Amino acid sequence: MSFRNSYLIIISLTFSYLHAQQSKDVAFGELTNEELQITAYPEDPEASAVVLYSKGKISVVLTEHRYLRLKKTVHRKIKVLDVNKFEGATIHIPYYKGEKTGEEVKDIKAVSHYNGTQVYVNNKDIYAQDPTERWHYKSFAFPNVKNGSILEYSYTIESPYFNSYQWEFQDDYPTLYSEFVSEIPGNYTYRIALFGGKKLDTHETAIKNNCFSVDGYGDAADCTYEYYIMNNVPAFKEEDYMLARSNYISKVEYELKESFSFNGERTKHTKEWRDVDKEFRTDKEMGRQLKNRSFFEKHLPSSMLSIADPLEKAKAVYYFIQKHYSWNGKYRIFNDINVRDAFEAKSGNVAEINLSLINALRAAGFEETQLVLGATRQAGIPNQLFPVLTEFNYVMAWLKIGDEEFYLDATDKYTPFGIIPFRALNSTGRIMDFKKGSYWHPIVPHKKNVVYINSVLTMDSDGIVTGQIGEQHMGYFGRAKRYELGSQSKESYVNDKQSSNEYLEISNLVVEHENDLEESLKERYEIEMETEMIGGDYYFPTFFLLEHLHENPFKLESRDYMVEMGFPMNFTYLARISLDESLSIKTIPTNKTVKLPEDMGTCTILYANDNSTISVRLNFKLNKHEFPPEYYPSLKDFFSKVVQLITKEPIVISKG
């Protein structure tokens, strides 16, 4: 029989053919004069290296044992510009190992070029690493790397997995030339999508006749041949407050939709969600673990089941499961799940704990409790066009009581009802409603995340400040404080709190509601601090107790991807400083207000004084937690001004 010729392309950007060019075939070990002469990259003067050449190719091969394999070849050259900042001398080649079969890395070649000499990496210096159960690395390090070194390597991976693959055009270093080629027999149909903000310089498609055959199975197959080229790709620079790098980097992804065997049998690989829903209902790992309602009904305290108020009952069930379990740090969601065994052991993975929560809530009469498939912030946002189950690595619960909806996650000991851990705040989740059909649902962070600090202080004639401090922390800030308190001794906690100021001493710390997650966490303590004297005047650091906003997290000139703060936030800081009669105010900052456009955020600082007493009020609000790239300059400027107000404008007090 003949292979079918079918191919589906989904590209999210418009291709540019204005700079079309031919594919480059570069012989391993050969350098050009242009590559040798490069000593800097003017478009990015801070770059410690530049990728001269990066090419990947995907094809289908038949092994000597007559197994079909997906073959990926890679060839790269990197020039080192600043060895003191360069961190890419060690190469890690990832490959996947399943239970019965896996990928195989072959034909690794690596050579360092410098000043006319070549030093090859020996096979004995290539080693294996197993960072996770399934993902492994072949690793090696280039020796004696110097400014001007050109590091070149190539390798092949043969894979039994045809489901998906990708090529990243963008790197941590600027890339002069990146090319990806695919040559696939027509009986494999892939969805293809381009991600990231960079346009292709070239995208060409052609049919290669009779490119692949297998003895005994009819005519040779035609292949779809594609190649993609990007030139002068800027480095991808990570910064604070972003989701996974994989969400933003310029790349092309292939996802297998369907295939035809040699005998003409069709297999559909990209399923619809209704197919996934059906499989989950009967799945021996996930689906069957949702059928333990009676088990949890027996183990829930009877007093809990008789609570009349639905919300209070749901909270009681949530805290019962949360306190019963200790999370073992594992993210298993498709295997190694047994809620009964985990309940007896009082320890479980993410799925076991949150499936237990779902079962327990249903046992308590909450029928509108559903399983949610999600992904952690570092795993990437799942594809919403069609199911790609490998993109999910997290499980939560979703509960509806009347008109109120709640995401719940009992894996974290410090997280209140209705607030999911920060790691799970990743845009959207798939609610697996097996009766009505699953659907996407936004993950909206808790809105009331507040830090409130009130200080009543006195400064004596020697510049010694003493006083009482009260703090409240709510929402995600309350969770962070509880974690700090719960993971160390009180003495260590106080030492950490004092570390921001070498002249600060804290005593008599009292913490309220540390274990009552429904209440805001409160702290009361006393301080003593020596004030810095410059030129005979005391410089009082007004906001020395505010742990936040002392540095601008945004340092890039521009940013091509979303700023994702995680959650809205509100800081209120009150200070009342009474001065000894021998002291007087020399200068006090003026009142200031800094705003973001469209009421997305504001910071106001107000000062008042009557010669012997100074009152200060700061209120900082971020009303949004997501900011598109076009708002980055405004956000960067906003934080820069706020940091300036907080750290560079002290109150100056004269003596005598």
C-alpha positions in Angstrom: 0.0 0.0 0.0 1.0 3.6 -0.4 1.6 6.1 2.3 -1.0 8.8 2.4 0.0 12.4 1.9 -1.8 14.6 4.5 -0.5 17.5 6.5 -2.1 20.2 8.7 -0.4 23.4 9.5 -1.6 25.8 12.2 0.6 28.9 12.3 -0.3 31.7 14.6 1.9 34.4 12.9 2.1 35.7 9.4 5.2 34.4 7.6 7.6 36.8 5.9 9.1 35.7 2.6 11.0 39.0 2.0 14.3 37.5 3.2 13.9 34.0 1.9 17.1 32.1 1.8 18.3 28.6 1.2 19.0 26.1 3.9 22.6 25.9 5.1 24.5 22.6 5.2 27.6 23.2 7.3 30.3 20.5 7.6 31.2 19.7 11.2 34.6 21.1 12.2 34.8 23.8 9.5 34.7 27.5 10.5 34.2 30.6 8.3 36.3 33.7 8.3 33.2 35.7 9.4 32.8 33.4 12.5 36.5 33.7 13.3 36.5 37.5 13.2 33.5 38.1 15.5 34.6 39.6 18.8 31.4 41.3 19.9 27.7 41.5 19.2 26.7 45.2 19.0 23.0 44.5 19.1 23.5 43.1 22.6 26.8 44.4 24.1 26.2 42.5 27.4 26.0 39.1 25.7 28.6 36.7 26.9 28.3 34.5 23.8 26.6 34.4 20.5 25.1 31.3 18.7 26.7 31.3 15.3 24.8 28.4 13.9 22.0 26.2 15.1 20.3 23.5 13.0 17.9 20.7 13.8 16.3 18.1 11.5 13.5 15.6 12.1 13.0 12.6 9.9 11.7 9.0 10.1 14.1 6.1 9.8 13.9 2.3 9.9 16.4 0.8 12.3 18.4 -2.4 11.5 15.9 -4.2 13.7 13.1 -2.8 11.5 11.7 -0.5 14.1 10.3 2.9 12.9 12.0 5.7 14.8 11.8 9.5 14.8 15.3 10.8 14.2 16.4 14.2 15.4 19.8 15.6 14.5 21.3 18.8 16.0 24.4 20.8 15.0 25.4 24.0 16.9 28.2 26.4 17.1 28.6 29.0 19.9 31.3 31.7 20.2 32.4 32.9 23.6 32.7 36.6 24.0 33.1 37.0 27.8 34.3 33.9 29.5 33.8 35.4 32.9 30.1 35.7 32.4 29.6 32.7 30.1 27.7 29.8 31.7 27.2 27.5 28.7 30.3 25.4 28.7 28.5 22.4 30.0 26.0 20.9 27.6 23.0 18.8 28.7 21.1 16.7 26.0 17.7 15.7 27.4 16.1 12.4 26.4 13.0 10.5 27.6 12.9 7.0 29.0 9.6 5.1 29.4 9.0 2.0 31.4 9.7 -0.4 28.4 11.4 1.7 25.8 12.9 5.1 25.4 14.9 7.5 23.4 18.6 6.9 22.5 21.3 9.5 22.1 23.9 8.7 19.5 26.9 10.1 17.7 27.8 12.9 20.1 30.6 15.0 18.7 32.0 18.0 20.5 35.1 20.2 19.7 36.4 23.5 21.0 38.1 25.7 18.4 40.6 28.3 19.6 43.3 30.2 17.8 43.7 27.6 15.1 43.6 24.6 17.4 40.9 22.0 18.0 40.3 20.1 21.2 37.7 17.3 21.0 35.7 16.1 24.0 36.5 12.4 24.6 33.7 9.8 24.8 34.8 8.9 28.3 34.0 12.5 29.4 30.4 12.2 28.3 28.3 11.1 31.3 24.6 10.3 32.1 22.4 12.1 34.6 18.9 11.1 35.8 17.3 14.3 37.3 13.8 12.8 37.2 12.2 9.4 36.8 11.6 9.8 33.1 13.9 12.6 31.9 17.6 11.9 31.6 20.6 13.8 30.3 23.7 13.1 28.3 26.2 15.7 29.5 29.7 16.9 28.8 31.8 20.0 29.4 34.1 21.8 27.0 37.6 22.1 28.5 39.7 25.3 28.8 37.1 27.7 27.4 38.5 31.2 26.6 37.4 34.5 25.1 37.1 33.7 21.4 36.6 30.0 21.8 34.0 28.5 19.3 32.2 25.5 20.9 30.8 23.1 18.4 28.8 20.0 18.9 26.3 17.7 17.2 24.3 14.7 18.2 21.4 12.4 17.1 18.4 11.2 19.1 16.4 8.2 17.9 12.9 8.1 19.5 10.0 5.6 19.5 7.7 8.5 20.3 6.1 10.3 17.4 3.6 12.3 19.4 5.3 15.6 19.6 8.5 17.5 19.1 9.7 21.1 18.9 12.6 23.4 17.9 13.5 26.5 19.7 14.9 29.2 17.5 15.6 31.4 20.5 18.4 30.8 23.0 19.8 32.4 26.2 22.4 34.0 23.8 21.8 36.0 20.6 21.5 33.6 17.6 22.8 34.6 14.2 21.2 31.7 12.3 18.7 29.1 13.4 17.1 26.5 11.1 14.7 23.6 11.5 14.0 21.0 8.9 11.3 18.3 8.9 11.0 15.5 6.4 8.0 13.3 7.3 6.3 10.5 5.4 2.8 11.5 4.4 1.1 8.9 6.6 1.9 11.1 9.6 -0.4 14.1 10.0 0.9 16.8 12.4 -0.5 20.1 13.7 2.2 22.7 13.6 2.2 25.9 15.6 4.7 28.8 15.8 5.1 30.5 19.2 6.8 33.6 20.4 7.0 37.2 19.1 9.6 36.7 16.4 8.7 36.3 12.7 10.3 33.7 10.5 12.7 34.9 7.8 11.9 31.8 5.7 9.3 29.1 5.7 9.2 26.8 2.7 7.2 23.6 2.1 7.6 21.0 -0.6 6.7 17.4 -1.4 9.6 15.0 -1.9 8.4 12.0 -4.0 9.3 8.5 -3.0 11.3 9.5 0.0 10.6 6.6 2.3 9.9 2.9 1.9 9.8 -0.3 3.8 10.4 -3.6 2.0 7.3 -5.7 1.7 4.8 -2.8 2.2 4.1 -1.5 -1.3 5.1 1.8 -2.9 7.5 4.3 -1.5 5.9 7.1 0.4 6.1 10.8 -0.5 7.3 13.1 2.3 6.4 16.6 3.3 9.5 18.6 3.5 9.5 21.9 5.5 12.2 24.2 6.6 12.1 27.3 8.8 14.8 29.9 9.3 15.2 32.8 11.7 18.2 35.2 11.5 19.5 37.5 14.2 17.3 36.2 16.9 17.7 38.2 20.2 18.6 36.4 23.4 15.7 35.4 25.6 16.2 37.1 28.9 14.4 35.9 31.9 13.2 38.3 34.6 11.2 38.3 37.7 7.4 37.9 37.6 7.0 35.6 34.6 5.4 32.3 33.9 7.4 29.4 32.3 10.0 30.3 29.7 8.3 27.8 27.3 5.2 30.1 27.1 7.2 32.9 25.4 10.3 31.7 23.6 10.2 31.6 19.8 9.8 28.0 18.7 7.9 25.7 16.4 5.9 22.8 17.8 4.6 19.6 16.1 1.8 17.6 17.6 0.8 14.3 16.0 -2.9 14.4 14.9 -3.2 11.0 13.2 -1.2 8.3 11.5 -1.7 5.3 9.1 0.1 2.1 9.7 1.7 0.0 6.9 -1.5 -2.0 6.7 -3.7 1.1 6.3 -5.0 1.2 9.9 -5.8 4.8 11.0 -4.9 5.9 14.5 -6.2 9.2 15.8 -3.7 10.7 18.2 -5.0 14.2 18.9 -8.2 13.5 20.7 -11.2 15.7 21.5 -11.9 16.5 25.1 -15.0 14.3 25.0 -12.7 11.4 24.3 -10.5 12.4 27.2 -13.5 12.8 29.5 -14.6 9.2 28.7 -11.1 7.8 29.4 -10.8 9.6 32.7 -14.1 8.2 33.9 -12.8 4.7 33.6 -9.1 5.2 34.1 -7.8 2.8 36.7 -5.5 5.5 38.2 -7.3 8.8 38.1 -11.0 7.9 37.3 -11.4 5.1 39.8 -9.8 7.0 42.5 -12.7 9.4 42.4 -15.0 6.6 43.4 -14.0 6.4 47.1 -16.9 8.5 48.5 -18.0 5.8 50.9 -14.5 5.3 52.2 -14.1 9.0 53.2 -17.7 9.1 54.5 -16.6 6.6 57.1 -13.4 8.5 58.0 -14.9 12.0 58.3 -15.9 12.9 61.8 -19.7 12.7 62.2 -19.8 16.1 63.8 -18.4 17.5 60.6 -21.1 16.0 58.5 -23.8 17.6 60.6 -22.6 21.2 60.2 -25.6 23.1 58.9 -23.9 26.0 57.1 -22.6 24.7 53.7 -19.5 27.0 53.6 -18.5 26.1 57.2 -18.9 22.4 56.4 -16.8 22.7 53.2 -14.1 24.5 55.2 -14.1 21.8 57.9 -13.7 19.1 55.3 -10.9 21.0 53.6 -8.9 21.6 56.8 -9.4 18.0 57.8 -7.8 16.7 54.7 -5.1 19.4 54.8 -4.1 18.6 58.4 -4.3 14.8 57.8 -1.8 14.7 54.9 1.8 15.7 54.4 2.6 16.3 50.8 5.6 14.1 49.6 6.7 16.6 47.1 5.6 14.5 44.1 3.4 15.7 41.2 2.1 12.3 40.0 -1.2 12.8 38.2 -1.5 9.8 35.8 0.1 7.0 37.7 1.0 5.8 41.2 -2.2 7.0 42.7 -4.1 5.3 45.5 -6.1 7.5 47.8 -6.8 4.8 50.4 -3.2 3.8 50.8 -2.2 7.5 51.0 -4.9 8.2 53.6 -3.6 5.4 55.8 0.0 6.6 55.3 -1.0 10.2 55.9 1.3 11.2 53.0 0.6 11.5 49.3 1.4 13.1 46.0 -0.6 16.0 44.6 -3.2 13.8 43.0 -3.7 11.6 46.0 -4.3 14.5 48.4 -6.6 16.5 46.2 -8.5 13.4 44.9 -9.0 12.6 48.6 -10.3 16.2 49.1 -12.8 15.7 46.2 -14.0 12.4 47.6 -14.4 13.8 51.1 -16.3 16.9 49.8 -18.7 14.6 47.9 -19.1 12.4 50.9 -20.1 15.5 52.8 -22.8 16.2 50.3 -21.1 18.6 47.9 -22.1 17.2 44.5 -20.7 20.2 42.6 -17.1 19.2 43.4 -15.0 18.5 40.4 -11.5 17.4 39.5 -9.3 20.1 37.8 -6.4 19.4 35.6 -3.8 22.1 35.7 -0.1 22.9 35.3 2.4 24.6 37.6 3.7 28.0 36.7 7.0 26.5 35.7 5.4 23.9 33.5 3.8 26.2 30.9 0.2 27.1 30.1 -1.6 24.0 28.6 -2.7 24.2 25.0 -6.4 25.1 24.8 -6.8 24.2 21.1 -6.8 20.4 21.7 -5.9 18.0 24.5 -2.2 17.5 25.1 -2.2 15.6 28.4 1.6 15.7 28.8 1.3 19.4 29.4 -0.6 18.8 32.6 1.3 18.1 35.8 -1.1 19.2 38.6 -4.5 18.3 40.0 -6.8 20.5 42.1 -10.4 20.5 43.3 -13.2 22.9 42.2 -16.2 23.5 44.4 -19.4 25.5 43.8 -21.6 26.5 46.7 -24.6 28.5 45.6 -23.2 31.2 43.4 -19.7 31.0 44.8 -16.9 29.1 43.2 -13.7 28.0 44.8 -10.4 26.4 43.6 -9.1 24.2 46.4 -5.7 22.6 47.0 -5.0 20.8 50.3 -1.3 20.0 49.6 0.0 23.1 51.4 -0.3 23.4 55.2 -0.2 27.2 55.2 -2.8 27.9 52.5 -6.4 28.9 53.6 -9.6 27.6 52.1 -10.2 29.2 48.7 -6.5 30.1 48.1 -4.4 27.8 46.0 -0.6 27.6 46.3 1.3 30.2 44.3 2.9 27.3 42.2 -0.6 26.5 40.8 -1.5 30.1 39.7 -1.1 29.4 36.0 -3.8 31.1 34.1 -6.4 28.4 33.5 -7.5 24.9 34.5 -9.6 22.2 32.9 -12.6 21.3 35.0 -13.4 17.6 34.4 -17.1 17.5 34.7 -17.9 14.0 33.6 -21.7 14.5 33.4 -21.8 17.7 31.4 -18.4 17.6 29.8 -15.1 19.2 30.7 -14.4 22.9 30.1 -11.7 25.5 30.6 -12.1 27.8 33.6 -9.8 30.8 34.5 -7.7 30.6 37.7 -8.3 33.9 39.3 -6.0 34.6 42.3 -7.2 35.7 45.7 -7.7 39.5 45.6 -7.1 40.6 49.2 -3.4 40.2 49.7 -2.4 42.8 52.3 0.6 43.8 54.4 -0.3 46.3 57.1 2.4 47.8 59.4 1.8 50.2 62.2 4.7 51.6 64.2 4.8 53.9 67.2 8.3 55.1 67.7 10.4 57.4 69.9 13.9 58.9 69.0 16.1 60.0 71.9 18.8 62.6 71.9 21.4 60.0 70.9 19.5 58.9 67.8 18.3 55.7 69.4 14.8 54.7 68.1 12.6 52.5 70.2 9.0 51.5 69.9 6.2 49.0 69.3 5.3 47.5 66.0 2.1 45.8 64.9 1.9 43.9 61.6 -0.9 42.1 59.8 -0.4 39.8 56.8 -3.4 38.5 54.7 -3.8 36.3 51.7 -0.6 35.2 50.0 1.4 37.4 52.3 -0.1 35.6 55.3 0.8 32.3 53.7 4.4 33.4 53.2 4.7 34.5 56.8 3.2 31.3 58.2 5.7 29.3 56.1 8.6 31.4 57.4 7.5 30.9 61.0 6.7 27.2 60.5 10.0 26.3 58.8 12.4 27.6 61.4 12.7 28.5 65.1 11.4 31.8 66.4 15.0 32.9 67.1 16.0 32.2 63.5 12.9 34.0 62.3 13.8 37.1 64.4 17.4 37.0 63.1 16.1 37.0 59.5 13.8 39.9 60.2 16.7 41.9 61.7 19.1 41.1 58.9 17.7 44.0 56.7 19.3 46.5 59.1 22.5 45.9 61.0 21.5 48.4 63.7 18.1 46.9 64.3 17.2 44.7 67.3 13.8 43.0 67.8 12.5 41.7 71.1 9.3 40.3 72.7 7.8 38.9 69.5 4.2 37.7 69.8 2.4 36.0 66.9 -1.3 35.6 66.7 -3.3 33.3 64.5 -0.3 31.4 63.2 -2.4 28.2 63.0 -5.7 29.8 62.3 -5.6 30.1 58.5 -9.0 31.9 58.4 -7.6 34.9 60.2 -4.9 37.4 59.2 -1.6 36.6 60.7 -0.6 39.2 63.3 2.7 40.1 64.9 3.6 42.4 67.8 7.1 43.2 68.8 9.4 45.9 70.2 12.4 47.4 68.4 15.5 49.3 69.2 17.6 50.8 66.4 20.6 53.1 66.1 20.1 55.9 63.5 22.9 56.7 61.2 24.5 60.2 61.7 26.0 62.0 58.7 27.5 65.5 59.1 26.0 65.9 62.5 22.4 65.0 61.4 20.4 61.9 61.9 19.1 60.2 58.7 16.0 58.2 59.6 15.2 55.4 57.1 11.4 55.9 57.2 10.4 52.5 55.7 13.0 50.3 57.3 10.3 47.8 58.4 8.8 47.3 55.0 10.4 44.2 53.5 9.1 44.9 50.0 9.7 47.6 47.4 13.4 48.1 48.1 14.6 47.1 44.7 13.1 47.5 41.2 12.6 43.9 39.9 12.4 45.2 36.3 15.7 45.8 34.7 15.4 45.0 31.0 15.2 47.8 28.4 12.1 46.1 27.0 10.2 42.9 27.5 8.4 40.8 24.9 6.3 38.7 27.3 3.7 39.2 29.9 4.6 40.5 33.4 2.8 38.0 35.7 2.9 39.2 39.4 0.7 36.2 40.5 -1.8 38.2 42.5 -2.9 41.8 43.3 -1.3 43.4 46.4 -1.7 46.1 48.9 0.8 47.5 51.4 -0.1 50.0 54.1 2.7 51.4 56.3 1.9 53.8 59.2 4.6 55.4 61.3 4.4 57.9 64.2 7.8 59.1 65.4 8.1 61.2 68.5 11.3 63.2 68.8 13.2 64.1 72.0 13.0 67.8 72.8 16.6 68.2 71.9 15.9 67.2 68.3 14.3 69.1 65.4 13.3 68.3 61.9 15.7 69.5 59.3 14.1 68.2 56.1 11.2 66.0 55.4 10.2 64.6 52.0 7.3 66.1 50.2 4.1 64.2 49.7 4.1 62.2 46.5 1.7 60.0 44.4 2.9 57.8 41.6 0.4 56.1 39.4 0.2 53.4 36.7 -2.1 54.1 33.7 -5.8 52.9 33.7 -5.9 52.6 37.5 -3.7 49.5 37.5 -1.6 50.7 40.4 -0.7 53.6 42.7 1.6 54.6 45.5 1.0 57.5 47.8 3.2 58.7 50.6 2.0 61.4 53.0 4.0 63.2 55.7 2.8 65.4 58.5 4.7 67.0 61.4 4.4 69.4 64.3 8.1 69.8 65.1 8.1 67.1 67.8 6.1 64.4 66.1 6.3 63.0 62.5 3.5 61.0 61.0 3.9 59.0 57.8 1.5 57.0 55.7 2.3 54.9 52.7 -0.2 53.1 50.6 0.9 51.0 47.7 -1.6 49.1 45.5 -1.3 46.9 42.4 -4.8 46.3 41.3 -3.8 44.0 38.5 -1.6 40.9 38.5 -1.0 40.6 34.7 0.5 43.3 32.5 0.9 43.0 28.7 4.4 43.7 27.3 3.3 47.2 26.0 2.8 48.2 29.7 6.4 47.2 30.7 8.0 50.6 30.3 5.3 52.2 32.5 5.6 49.4 35.1 9.3 49.7 35.2 9.2 53.4 35.6 6.5 53.1 38.3 8.6 50.7 40.4 11.7 52.8 39.8 10.0 55.9 41.3 8.5 53.9 44.2 11.9 52.5 45.1 13.4 56.0 44.9 10.7 57.3 47.3 11.2 54.5 49.8 15.0 54.1 49.8 16.4 57.5 48.8 14.3 60.0 50.6 15.0 59.8 54.4 13.8 62.1 57.1 16.7 64.3 58.3 16.7 65.3 62.0 19.1 67.8 63.5 20.5 67.6 67.0 20.5 70.7 69.1 
